[in-house]
Amino acid sequence: MVNKIEVIDGVEYVEVKFEDQLSLQKIREEVGKRYEQYRKTMAYLAADISIECLCLPKEVQNILIRNGLLRVYDLLNCDLAKIKGLGVKRTRLLATSLDKFIAMS
């Protein structure tokens, strides 16, 4: 037969473990959110570099500069199809260079 004290101790133990698990879950969620913010911040800081680091042909660089796109982060939120002077081939080249840059950062 199980002792009443043992049952009460067992229930308290389960409650404490459950509360600990909830606390750990909240901590994991908070750390995950902060890590995501940190990752985004670092990505933008890494992208605060001149477009010359993309090693694009001079004519593509000149088109970007004429459109006011001087830094890599300017290109990240830009619709490449709307940049005047870039054709399909140059847009693909630019997108490929951006993909390589993002993969490295």
PyMOL commands that set and color helices and strands:
alter all, ss='L'
color gray80, all
select helices_A, chain A and resi 4-46+51-54+58-66+72-76+80-82+88-104
alter helices_A, ss='H'
color red, helices_A
deselect
rebuild
show_as cartoon
